[in-house]
Amino acid sequence: MGLSQRTSSWSVEQVLKWVQEQHPEHMSTLQKAIIKHDISGRALLRLKEYHLELLGVEDEEHQQEILQDLLLLRIEEEINELCDICAEYFSP
């Protein structure tokens, strides 16, 4: 995807790029809201179903698709953090 940086450190522009690549059908709905509410990577990881509805994604099936992808981002973030902890603990 070209977003090698950790999700939690993404800028608003990187969040927009992720939405465009993962959910282009929602880009027109979400773009203004992401910019208006300054949704960075850290905020993206915290989004819940009701946030998506407030941001304009009203269809429950579409919300679930986005939430599944957000869950994958959260898991990836957790794995990276655990790897950092292990690297610190086991480094000479």
GINORVEN-V877483 format. One record per backbone hydrogen bond with DSSP energy under -1.0 kcal/mol. NH is the residue of the N-H (numbers start at 1). CO is the residue of the C=O. Records with the same first field share a line. If there is no record, write none. Layout:
# GINORVEN-V877483
NH=CO / CO
This chain:
# GINORVEN-V877483
9=6
10=7
15=11
16=12
17=13
18=14
19=15
20=16
21=17
22=18
23=19
26=23
27=24
30=26
31=27
34=30
35=31
36=32
37=33
38=35
39=34
41=10
44=40
45=41
47=44
52=48
53=49
54=50
55=51
56=53
57=52
58=56
63=59
64=60
65=61
66=62
67=63
68=64
69=65
70=66
71=67
72=68
73=69
74=70
75=71
76=72
77=73
78=74
79=75
80=76
81=77
82=78
83=79
84=80
85=81
86=82
87=83
88=84
89=85
90=86
